[in-house]
Amino acid sequence: MNNAQQTQAGADGIVAPKLVKKKVLAEMIGVSPRTIDAWVAKRVIPYIAPGTRLHLFDPDAVRRAIIAKYQVEARSATG
């Protein structure tokens, strides 16, 4: 399993998804960072915005959103 896909368990045992930045997400699913920007602007993919210029993404949730919206599989991290 890729480090960007690992989950982290908190002290309470709840497993939280690994969040990644835009550039890492773009590389993982095979699109440009600008495409990620466009999807964020159109609210196509889910994200967390802890600040005005930082967006964090759960790669699994993004893949599910892409499949639901476009009926195509996003490229996996391995190929």
DSSP file (Angstrom, degrees, kcal/mol; ACC not computed):
  #  RESIDUE AA STRUCTURE BP1 BP2  ACC     N-H-->O    O-->H-N    N-H-->O    O-->H-N    TCO  KAPPA ALPHA  PHI   PSI    X-CA   Y-CA   Z-CA
    1    1 A M              0   0    0      0, 0.0     2,-0.1     0, 0.0     5,-0.1   0.000 360.0 360.0 360.0 136.3    0.0    0.0    0.0
    2    2 A N    >>  -     0   0    0      1,-0.1     3,-1.8     3,-0.0     4,-0.7  -0.408 360.0-121.6 -69.5 144.5    1.2    3.5   -0.9
    3    3 A N  G >4 S+     0   0    0      1,-0.3     3,-0.8     2,-0.2    -1,-0.1   0.842 113.3  58.4 -56.2 -34.8    2.0    5.9    1.9
    4    4 A A  G 34 S+     0   0    0      1,-0.2    -1,-0.3    20,-0.0    14,-0.1   0.657 108.1  46.9 -71.3 -14.1   -0.5    8.3    0.5
    5    5 A Q  G <4 S+     0   0    0     -3,-1.8    -1,-0.2    54,-0.1    -2,-0.2   0.497  86.1 110.6-104.9  -5.7   -3.2    5.7    0.8
    6    6 A Q    <<  -     0   0    0     -3,-0.8    12,-0.4    -4,-0.7     2,-0.3  -0.315  59.7-137.0 -68.5 152.5   -2.6    4.5    4.3
    7    7 A T        -     0   0    0     10,-0.2     2,-0.4    11,-0.1    -2,-0.1  -0.755   9.3-137.2-106.7 159.3   -5.0    5.3    7.1
    8    8 A Q  E     -A   16   0A   0      8,-2.3     8,-3.2    -2,-0.3     2,-0.5  -0.956   7.3-144.4-119.5 133.9   -4.2    6.5   10.6
    9    9 A A  E     -A   15   0A   0     -2,-0.4     6,-0.2     6,-0.2     5,-0.1  -0.840  18.3-143.7 -96.9 129.7   -5.8    5.2   13.7
   10   10 A G    >   -     0   0    0      4,-2.5     3,-1.9    -2,-0.5    -1,-0.0  -0.191  34.9 -90.4 -80.7 179.1   -6.3    7.7   16.5
   11   11 A A  T 3  S+     0   0    0      1,-0.3    -1,-0.1     2,-0.1    -2,-0.0   0.781 128.2  55.8 -62.0 -27.6   -6.0    7.1   20.2
   12   12 A D  T 3  S-     0   0    0      2,-0.1    -1,-0.3     1,-0.0     3,-0.1   0.415 118.9-110.6 -86.6   2.4   -9.8    6.3   20.3
   13   13 A G  S <  S+     0   0    0     -3,-1.9     2,-0.3     1,-0.3    -2,-0.1   0.408  71.8 139.8  86.4  -2.7   -9.3    3.6   17.6
   14   14 A I        -     0   0    0     -5,-0.1    -4,-2.5     1,-0.1     2,-0.6  -0.609  49.7-134.6 -76.9 131.9  -11.2    5.5   14.9
   15   15 A V  E     -A    9   0A   0     -2,-0.3    -6,-0.2    -6,-0.2    -1,-0.1  -0.778  21.0-165.4 -91.5 122.5   -9.5    5.1   11.6
   16   16 A A  E     -A    8   0A   0     -8,-3.2    -8,-2.3    -2,-0.6     2,-0.0  -0.840  23.8-109.7-106.5 143.7   -9.2    8.4    9.7
   17   17 A P        -     0   0    0      0, 0.0     2,-0.5     0, 0.0   -10,-0.2  -0.350  33.2-107.3 -69.7 152.2   -8.3    8.6    6.0
   18   18 A K        -     0   0    0    -12,-0.4     2,-0.3   -13,-0.2   -11,-0.1  -0.697  35.9-147.4 -77.8 124.1   -4.9    9.9    4.9
   19   19 A L        -     0   0    0     -2,-0.5     2,-0.3    39,-0.2    39,-0.2  -0.751  14.7-165.9 -96.6 143.0   -5.4   13.3    3.4
   20   20 A V  B     -B   57   0B   0     37,-2.8    37,-2.6    -2,-0.3     2,-0.1  -0.863  19.5-110.5-126.3 159.1   -3.2   14.6    0.5
   21   21 A K     >  -     0   0    0     -2,-0.3     4,-2.5    35,-0.2     5,-0.2  -0.335  40.8 -96.5 -81.7 169.6   -2.4   17.9   -1.1
   22   22 A K  H  > S+     0   0    0     33,-0.5     4,-2.8     1,-0.2     5,-0.2   0.881 120.2  50.6 -56.4 -46.7   -3.5   18.8   -4.6
   23   23 A K  H  > S+     0   0    0      1,-0.2     4,-2.0     2,-0.2    -1,-0.2   0.909 112.2  47.0 -63.3 -42.2   -0.2   17.9   -6.4
   24   24 A V  H  > S+     0   0    0      2,-0.2     4,-2.3     1,-0.2    -1,-0.2   0.922 112.8  49.7 -65.2 -44.0   -0.1   14.5   -4.8
   25   25 A L  H  X S+     0   0    0     -4,-2.5     4,-2.2     1,-0.2     5,-0.2   0.930 108.7  52.7 -59.7 -45.7   -3.7   13.8   -5.6
   26   26 A A  H  X>S+     0   0    0     -4,-2.8     5,-2.0     1,-0.2     4,-1.2   0.909 111.3  46.3 -57.9 -43.7   -3.2   14.9   -9.2
   27   27 A E  H  <5S+     0   0    0     -4,-2.0    -1,-0.2     1,-0.2    -2,-0.2   0.888 110.7  54.3 -65.3 -39.0   -0.2   12.5   -9.6
   28   28 A M  H  <5S+     0   0    0     -4,-2.3    51,-0.2     1,-0.2    -2,-0.2   0.885 118.3  32.0 -64.3 -39.5   -2.2    9.7   -8.0
   29   29 A I  H  <5S-     0   0    0     -4,-2.2    46,-1.1    -5,-0.1    -1,-0.2   0.456 111.0-112.8-104.0  -0.1   -5.2    9.9  -10.3
   30   30 A G  T  <5S+     0   0    0     -4,-1.2     2,-0.3     1,-0.3    -3,-0.2   0.852  74.5 111.6  80.4  35.4   -3.3   11.0  -13.5
   31   31 A V      < -     0   0    0     -5,-2.0    -1,-0.3    -6,-0.2    -2,-0.1  -0.825  69.0 -93.7-129.1 172.5   -4.6   14.5  -14.0
   32   32 A S    >>  -     0   0    0     -2,-0.3     4,-1.6     1,-0.1     3,-0.5  -0.493  31.1-116.3 -83.3 156.8   -3.1   17.9  -13.8
   33   33 A P  H 3> S+     0   0    0      0, 0.0     4,-2.2     0, 0.0     5,-0.1   0.830 117.6  60.3 -58.2 -30.8   -3.2   20.1  -10.7
   34   34 A R  H 3> S+     0   0    0      2,-0.2     4,-2.3     1,-0.2     5,-0.1   0.862 100.3  53.8 -65.9 -34.9   -5.3   22.6  -12.8
   35   35 A T  H <> S+     0   0    0     -3,-0.5     4,-2.5     2,-0.2    -1,-0.2   0.907 106.8  51.5 -63.9 -41.1   -7.9   19.9  -13.3
   36   36 A I  H  X S+     0   0    0     -4,-1.6     4,-2.4     2,-0.2    -2,-0.2   0.929 108.7  51.7 -59.4 -44.8   -8.1   19.4   -9.6
   37   37 A D  H  X S+     0   0    0     -4,-2.2     4,-2.6     1,-0.2    -2,-0.2   0.912 110.1  48.8 -57.0 -43.8   -8.6   23.2   -9.3
   38   38 A A  H  X S+     0   0    0     -4,-2.3     4,-2.1     1,-0.2    -1,-0.2   0.910 110.8  49.5 -65.1 -42.3  -11.4   23.1  -11.8
   39   39 A W  H  <>S+     0   0    0     -4,-2.5     5,-3.0     2,-0.2     6,-0.6   0.883 111.6  49.6 -64.8 -37.4  -13.1   20.2  -10.0
   40   40 A V  H ><5S+     0   0    0     -4,-2.4     3,-1.2     3,-0.2    -2,-0.2   0.941 110.7  49.6 -64.3 -47.1  -12.9   22.0   -6.7
   41   41 A A  H 3<5S+     0   0    0     -4,-2.6    -2,-0.2     1,-0.3    -1,-0.2   0.856 115.4  43.4 -60.7 -35.9  -14.3   25.2   -8.2
   42   42 A K  T 3<5S-     0   0    0     -4,-2.1    -1,-0.3    -5,-0.2    -2,-0.2   0.441 110.9-123.1 -88.6  -0.5  -17.2   23.2   -9.7
   43   43 A R  T < 5 +     0   0    0     -3,-1.2    -3,-0.2    -4,-0.4    -4,-0.1   0.843  69.2 135.5  60.6  36.0  -17.7   21.2   -6.5
   44   44 A V      < +     0   0    0     -5,-3.0    -4,-0.2    -6,-0.2    25,-0.1   0.857  64.6  39.3 -78.9 -37.9  -17.2   17.9   -8.4
   45   45 A I  S    S-     0   0    0     -6,-0.6     2,-0.2    -9,-0.2    17,-0.1  -0.858  87.4-112.1-117.3 149.1  -14.8   16.4   -5.8
   46   46 A P        +     0   0    0      0, 0.0    12,-0.3     0, 0.0     2,-0.3  -0.496  42.7 163.3 -77.0 147.3  -14.9   16.5   -2.0
   47   47 A Y        -     0   0    0     -2,-0.2     2,-0.4    10,-0.1    10,-0.2  -0.973  34.4-128.5-154.3 165.5  -12.2   18.4   -0.1
   48   48 A I  B     -C   56   0C   0      8,-2.6     8,-3.1    -2,-0.3     3,-0.1  -0.983  15.9-160.8-118.9 133.0  -11.3   20.0    3.2
   49   49 A A        +     0   0    0     -2,-0.4     6,-0.2     6,-0.2    -2,-0.0  -0.800  17.2 170.0-116.9  88.5  -10.2   23.6    3.3
   50   50 A P  S    S+     0   0    0      0, 0.0     2,-0.3     0, 0.0    -1,-0.1   0.676  76.3  13.0 -71.6 -14.7   -8.3   24.3    6.6
   51   51 A G  S    S-     0   0    0      3,-0.9     3,-0.1    -3,-0.1     0, 0.0  -0.872  90.0 -95.6-146.2 178.3   -7.2   27.6    5.2
   52   52 A T  S    S+     0   0    0     -2,-0.3    -1,-0.0     1,-0.2     3,-0.0   0.788 122.0  30.4 -73.1 -25.9   -8.1   29.9    2.2
   53   53 A R  S    S+     0   0    0      1,-0.0     2,-0.5     2,-0.0    -1,-0.2   0.418 106.0  80.8-112.7   1.0   -5.3   28.6    0.0
   54   54 A L        -     0   0    0     -3,-0.1    -3,-0.9   -33,-0.0     2,-0.4  -0.935  49.5-179.6-116.1 126.9   -4.9   25.0    1.2
   55   55 A H        -     0   0    0     -2,-0.5   -33,-0.5    -6,-0.2     2,-0.4  -0.984   8.5-162.3-120.9 135.2   -7.2   22.1    0.1
   56   56 A L  B     -C   48   0C   0     -8,-3.1    -8,-2.6    -2,-0.4     2,-0.4  -0.908   8.7-159.5-116.4 147.1   -6.8   18.6    1.4
   57   57 A F  B     -B   20   0B   0    -37,-2.6   -37,-2.8    -2,-0.4   -10,-0.1  -0.953  21.6-139.4-131.7 143.5   -8.3   15.5   -0.3
   58   58 A D     >  -     0   0    0     -2,-0.4     4,-2.4   -12,-0.3     3,-0.3  -0.910  22.5-151.0 -94.3 110.4   -9.2   12.0    0.6
   59   59 A P  H  > S+     0   0    0      0, 0.0     4,-2.4     0, 0.0     5,-0.2   0.847  93.1  51.4 -55.6 -37.7   -8.0   10.0   -2.5
   60   60 A D  H  > S+     0   0    0      2,-0.2     4,-2.2     1,-0.2     5,-0.1   0.911 110.8  47.6 -66.9 -41.2  -10.7    7.3   -2.0
   61   61 A A  H  > S+     0   0    0     -3,-0.3     4,-2.1     2,-0.2    -1,-0.2   0.879 111.6  51.3 -66.5 -37.3  -13.5    9.8   -1.7
   62   62 A V  H  X S+     0   0    0     -4,-2.4     4,-2.5     2,-0.2    -2,-0.2   0.925 108.7  50.7 -65.2 -44.0  -12.3   11.7   -4.8
   63   63 A R  H  X S+     0   0    0     -4,-2.4     4,-2.4     1,-0.2    -2,-0.2   0.920 110.3  49.9 -59.8 -43.5  -12.2    8.5   -6.8
   64   64 A R  H  X S+     0   0    0     -4,-2.2     4,-2.4     1,-0.2    -1,-0.2   0.902 110.9  49.7 -61.8 -40.5  -15.7    7.7   -5.8
   65   65 A A  H  X S+     0   0    0     -4,-2.1     4,-2.5     2,-0.2     5,-0.2   0.893 110.3  49.9 -65.7 -40.3  -16.9   11.2   -6.8
   66   66 A I  H  X S+     0   0    0     -4,-2.5     4,-2.9     2,-0.2     6,-0.5   0.920 111.8  48.1 -64.8 -43.3  -15.2   10.9  -10.2
   67   67 A I  H  X S+     0   0    0     -4,-2.4     4,-1.9     1,-0.2    -2,-0.2   0.926 113.9  47.0 -62.2 -44.7  -16.8    7.5  -10.8
   68   68 A A  H  < S+     0   0    0     -4,-2.4    -2,-0.2    -5,-0.2    -1,-0.2   0.894 119.8  38.5 -64.8 -40.7  -20.2    8.9   -9.8
   69   69 A K  H  < S+     0   0    0     -4,-2.5    -2,-0.2    -5,-0.2    -3,-0.2   0.918 133.7  18.8 -77.8 -45.5  -19.9   12.0  -11.9
   70   70 A Y  H  < S-     0   0    0     -4,-2.9    -3,-0.2    -5,-0.2    -2,-0.2   0.456  90.3-128.6-110.8  -3.2  -18.2   10.7  -15.0
   71   71 A Q  S  < S+     0   0    0     -4,-1.9     2,-0.3    -5,-0.4    -4,-0.2   0.832  72.5 112.1  54.5  36.3  -18.8    7.0  -14.9
   72   72 A V  S    S-     0   0    0     -6,-0.5     2,-0.3     0, 0.0    -2,-0.2  -0.970  70.4-111.9-133.9 152.6  -15.1    6.3  -15.4
   73   73 A E        -     0   0    0     -2,-0.3     2,-0.2    -3,-0.1     3,-0.1  -0.638  28.1-128.6 -81.4 135.7  -12.5    4.8  -13.1
   74   74 A A        -     0   0    0     -2,-0.3   -44,-0.1   -11,-0.2   -45,-0.1  -0.563  38.9 -92.6 -76.4 149.8   -9.7    7.1  -11.9
   75   75 A R        -     0   0    0    -46,-1.1    -1,-0.1    -2,-0.2     2,-0.1  -0.366  44.0-120.2 -62.1 140.1   -6.2    5.8  -12.5
   76   76 A S    >   -     0   0    0      1,-0.1     3,-1.2   -47,-0.1    -1,-0.1  -0.369  22.6-108.4 -77.8 164.1   -4.9    3.9   -9.5
   77   77 A A  T 3  S+     0   0    0      1,-0.3    -1,-0.1     2,-0.2    -2,-0.1   0.730 116.9  54.6 -64.8 -22.4   -1.7    5.0   -7.7
   78   78 A T  T 3         0   0    0      1,-0.0    -1,-0.3   -76,-0.0   -50,-0.0   0.541 360.0 360.0 -92.2  -7.0    0.1    2.0   -9.1
   79   79 A G    <         0   0    0     -3,-1.2    -2,-0.2   -51,-0.2    -4,-0.1   0.432 360.0 360.0 171.6 360.0   -0.6    2.6  -12.7
